[in-house]
Amino acid sequence: MLDPEEAQPPQRRSSPSRLRLPLLLLSLLMASLAIAALFLQPWQRPQEPSEAPPLSQQPPASLGLAAPEPAEQATEAERREATEKSPLPPGAAPAAQPTPGQGTGEILGQEPSPGCPELGLALTQFFTSLDSKPYIQAMALQDSCQQHFITLADKLLTNPPVVSRETDDLFTLLTNMAHFFRIIGKDNILLIKSILHRERDLIEDIGLELYAWLLKERCRDPQFPLQASLEQLYEYAGFFLNTMGGRSYLFRRDSRSRLLVSYYAILIVDRANQAGLNRHGINLVEPLPLLVNEIEATNQLIYKEQYLDRLYLLLESYQ
């Protein structure tokens, strides 16, 4: 029988060449790390663009607010000097400078409103400026533009249209529809239409001044001798608001002219109500909201917001 130790299989010896290969790889890795550590020291690396410069290259930090630029210093000095010289108390706003197209009068709620001399001068200057316009000169008027229009106004005021019971007969209705043609004629209607179109940027201001001249101030001045009573103006206001002839005339005009005439007609009827002169019984409950809706929807009026403010107040009083 065999000895037990002799029965065990012989053990395999590890080859020396297999052990030397891992040791060689480990030595190469350690050598590579050492070379990298030697040549890539932190003080030899290039700075990244996002890194902040060294403290020696940074400007010294200010202990307070940054000093203003020379121009800003001059601006601050000028402000202090202006503040010392200004008579206004601290926090008070300077007076607003007048700008072109800025209207006046009670309608816009501006105070103080101009007096009769200022109104008369403004109206006279407007009509005088028309005399030099080529389209007015082409009309070959016999008088100055101002005198010509005052004459037309007197004709209209002394020949009012029919306001009540317009539709009782066909003749009255047709007469009302041709009212301006009958009283002032075709050429003057074309003249007025030309002025409304060519001077459209000034018409709102002229309307404000005419309203203030005739009703608000009751002016009497020889430099602009146009006079009209509230009763006379009320007849035309009722004509535009309450008759087929007046409304058909307005709807043949441009939207700006139609809205302005309707607006002043409502103001005049409201004044007649306050004075107890609404003899035709014109009711503003219906035309007021219609006009408000039209003005809200338009972009043709310079003083749109001011007109609406006045109309909103009237709406409250006529509810």
C-alpha positions in Angstrom: 0.0 0.0 0.0 1.0 3.5 -0.7 1.9 6.1 2.0 -0.9 8.8 2.4 1.5 11.5 1.7 2.5 9.8 -1.5 -1.1 9.5 -2.5 -1.6 13.4 -2.6 -1.1 15.0 -6.1 2.0 17.0 -6.5 1.5 20.9 -6.1 2.3 23.2 -9.0 4.9 25.8 -8.4 4.2 29.4 -9.5 6.3 30.6 -12.4 8.7 33.5 -11.5 8.0 35.2 -14.9 4.3 35.6 -14.0 5.2 37.5 -10.7 7.6 39.8 -12.4 5.0 41.3 -14.8 2.7 42.9 -12.2 5.6 44.3 -10.4 6.9 45.8 -13.6 3.5 47.5 -14.3 3.3 48.9 -10.8 6.8 50.4 -11.0 5.9 52.1 -14.3 2.7 53.6 -12.9 4.5 55.0 -9.8 7.2 56.5 -12.1 4.6 58.2 -14.2 2.9 59.8 -11.2 6.2 61.1 -9.9 7.1 62.7 -13.2 3.6 64.3 -13.4 3.9 65.7 -9.8 7.4 67.1 -10.7 6.4 69.0 -13.9 2.8 70.1 -13.0 3.4 72.0 -9.8 0.5 74.4 -8.9 2.6 77.6 -9.4 3.6 76.6 -12.9 0.0 76.0 -14.2 -1.4 78.7 -16.5 -4.3 80.7 -14.9 -7.8 80.0 -16.1 -9.6 83.0 -17.7 -12.3 82.9 -15.0 -9.9 83.0 -12.1 -9.5 86.3 -10.3 -6.1 88.1 -10.7 -3.7 88.0 -7.7 -4.4 90.4 -4.9 -1.3 92.4 -5.9 -2.9 93.1 -9.3 -6.4 94.0 -8.0 -7.3 97.7 -7.4 -7.5 98.6 -3.7 -11.0 98.3 -2.3 -12.8 101.6 -1.5 -13.9 102.1 2.1 -16.9 104.1 1.0 -19.1 104.7 -2.1 -17.3 104.8 -5.5 -16.2 108.3 -6.5 -18.4 109.8 -9.2 -17.1 110.5 -12.6 -16.1 114.2 -13.3 -19.3 114.7 -15.4 -21.4 113.3 -12.5 -19.6 115.6 -10.1 -20.4 118.6 -12.2 -24.0 117.5 -12.5 -24.4 117.2 -8.7 -22.8 120.6 -8.2 -25.2 122.2 -10.7 -28.1 120.5 -8.9 -27.0 121.9 -5.6 -26.5 125.3 -7.0 -29.9 125.3 -8.7 -31.6 124.1 -5.5 -30.0 127.0 -3.5 -31.1 129.5 -6.1 -34.6 128.1 -6.6 -37.4 130.0 -4.8 -39.5 126.8 -4.6 -39.7 124.9 -1.3 -38.2 121.4 -1.1 -40.3 118.8 -2.9 -42.3 121.4 -4.9 -42.6 120.8 -8.6 -41.6 123.5 -11.1 -44.3 125.2 -13.1 -45.3 123.4 -16.2 -44.3 125.0 -19.5 -47.1 125.6 -22.1 -47.0 123.2 -25.0 -48.6 123.5 -28.5 -52.1 122.1 -28.7 -52.9 122.7 -25.1 -56.5 123.8 -24.8 -58.0 126.2 -22.3 -61.4 126.8 -20.8 -64.0 125.3 -18.5 -64.5 122.2 -20.6 -61.0 120.8 -19.8 -61.2 121.8 -16.2 -58.2 124.0 -16.3 -57.9 126.8 -13.9 -57.5 129.7 -14.1 -59.3 130.0 -17.5 -58.3 132.9 -19.8 -60.2 136.1 -19.6 -62.0 137.9 -22.5 -58.9 139.8 -23.7 -56.9 136.6 -24.0 -59.8 134.8 -25.7 -60.5 137.6 -28.1 -56.8 137.8 -29.0 -56.5 134.1 -29.7 -59.6 134.0 -31.9 -58.5 137.1 -33.8 -55.1 135.7 -34.4 -56.6 132.5 -35.8 -58.8 134.2 -38.3 -56.0 136.6 -39.2 -53.8 133.7 -39.9 -56.4 132.3 -42.3 -56.3 135.4 -44.4 -52.8 134.5 -45.5 -53.6 130.9 -46.5 -53.7 130.2 -50.2 -56.9 128.2 -50.1 -58.7 131.1 -48.4 -57.3 133.7 -50.8 -58.6 131.5 -53.7 -62.1 132.0 -52.3 -61.8 135.8 -53.0 -63.8 136.9 -49.9 -65.1 140.4 -49.9 -64.1 141.0 -46.2 -61.5 139.6 -43.9 -62.0 136.0 -42.8 -63.0 137.1 -39.3 -65.7 139.5 -40.5 -66.9 137.0 -43.1 -67.5 134.4 -40.5 -69.1 136.8 -38.0 -71.6 137.8 -40.8 -72.4 134.1 -41.5 -72.9 133.5 -37.8 -75.3 136.4 -37.5 -77.3 135.0 -40.5 -77.6 131.6 -38.9 -78.5 133.0 -35.4 -81.3 135.1 -36.8 -82.7 132.3 -38.9 -82.8 129.2 -36.6 -84.0 125.8 -37.8 -87.2 124.1 -36.6 -86.6 122.0 -33.5 -90.0 120.8 -32.4 -92.5 118.9 -34.5 -90.2 118.7 -37.4 -91.9 115.7 -39.0 -95.4 117.2 -38.9 -95.1 118.0 -42.6 -92.7 117.1 -45.4 -91.9 120.7 -46.2 -90.6 121.4 -42.7 -88.5 118.3 -42.8 -87.0 119.1 -46.2 -86.4 122.7 -45.1 -84.5 121.5 -42.0 -82.4 119.1 -44.0 -81.3 122.0 -46.4 -81.1 124.6 -43.6 -77.4 125.6 -44.0 -77.6 125.5 -47.8 -80.6 127.9 -47.6 -79.1 130.3 -45.1 -75.4 130.6 -46.1 -75.2 128.9 -49.5 -73.1 126.3 -51.1 -69.8 128.2 -51.4 -69.7 129.1 -47.7 -70.5 125.4 -46.8 -67.5 124.4 -48.9 -65.4 127.1 -47.2 -66.2 125.9 -43.8 -65.5 122.3 -44.8 -62.1 123.3 -46.1 -61.2 125.0 -42.9 -62.3 122.1 -40.8 -60.2 119.8 -42.9 -57.0 121.9 -43.3 -57.0 123.4 -39.8 -58.0 120.1 -38.1 -55.1 120.3 -35.6 -56.4 123.7 -34.3 -60.1 123.1 -34.4 -60.4 121.7 -30.9 -58.6 124.7 -29.4 -60.8 127.1 -31.4 -63.9 125.2 -30.2 -62.8 125.6 -26.6 -62.2 129.3 -27.1 -65.5 130.0 -28.9 -67.4 128.2 -26.2 -65.7 130.2 -23.5 -66.2 133.4 -25.4 -69.9 132.9 -26.0 -71.1 131.2 -22.9 -68.6 130.9 -20.1 -67.3 134.5 -20.1 -70.1 136.3 -22.0 -67.4 138.4 -23.5 -68.0 141.8 -25.1 -64.9 143.0 -26.9 -64.6 145.1 -30.2 -61.6 143.1 -31.4 -63.9 140.0 -31.8 -67.5 141.3 -32.0 -69.3 138.0 -32.1 -72.3 137.8 -29.8 -74.8 135.0 -29.2 -77.3 134.4 -26.5 -77.8 131.1 -24.8 -81.4 130.9 -26.2 -80.0 131.3 -29.8 -77.3 128.6 -29.3 -79.9 126.3 -27.7 -81.9 126.2 -30.9 -79.0 124.9 -32.8 -78.0 122.5 -30.1 -81.5 121.1 -30.2 -81.4 121.0 -34.0 -78.3 118.7 -34.0 -79.5 116.5 -31.1 -83.2 116.3 -31.6 -84.1 116.5 -35.3 -83.7 114.4 -38.4 -82.3 117.3 -40.4 -79.6 118.1 -37.8 -78.6 114.5 -37.3 -78.4 113.8 -41.0 -76.2 116.8 -41.5 -73.8 115.5 -38.8 -73.6 112.1 -40.3 -72.5 113.6 -43.6 -69.5 115.2 -41.8 -66.2 113.6 -40.7 -66.2 111.9 -37.3 -64.1 114.5 -35.5 -66.5 117.4 -36.5 -69.5 115.3 -35.7 -68.3 114.4 -32.3 -67.2 117.9 -31.4 -70.6 119.4 -32.5 -72.5 116.8 -30.5 -70.3 117.4 -27.5 -70.9 121.2 -27.4 -74.6 120.7 -28.2 -74.9 118.6 -25.1 -73.1 121.2 -23.0 -75.3 123.9 -24.3 -78.5 122.0 -23.6 -77.2 121.2 -20.1 -76.7 125.0 -19.5 -80.2 125.6 -20.8 -81.5 123.1 -18.3 -79.7 124.8 -15.5 -81.1 128.2 -16.6 -84.7 126.9 -17.1 -84.5 127.6 -20.9 -85.1 124.1 -22.2 -88.3 125.0 -23.9 -88.3 122.1 -26.3 -87.9 119.6 -23.5 -84.8 118.0 -24.9 -83.8 115.0 -22.9 -80.1 114.2 -22.6 -80.5 110.7 -21.1 -80.4 109.1 -24.6 -77.7 111.1 -26.4 -75.3 111.2 -23.5 -74.3 107.5 -23.3 -74.3 107.3 -27.1 -71.8 110.1 -27.4 -69.7 108.6 -24.5 -69.4 105.3 -26.4 -68.4 107.0 -29.6 -65.7 109.2 -28.0 -64.4 106.2 -26.1 -64.0 104.3 -29.4 -62.4 107.1 -31.4 -58.7 108.2 -31.8 -59.5 111.4 -33.6 -59.7 113.8 -30.7 -56.7 115.5 -28.9 -58.7 116.2 -25.7 -60.5 112.9 -25.7 -60.0 112.1 -22.0 -61.0 115.6 -20.9 -64.2 115.4 -22.9 -65.0 112.0 -21.4 -64.4 113.3 -17.9 -67.0 116.1 -18.4 -69.5 113.7 -20.0 -69.1 111.2 -17.1 -70.1 113.9 -14.7 -73.1 114.7 -16.8 -74.1 111.0 -17.0 -74.2 110.9 -13.2 -76.4 114.0 -13.0 -78.8 112.8 -15.6 -79.3 109.2 -14.3 
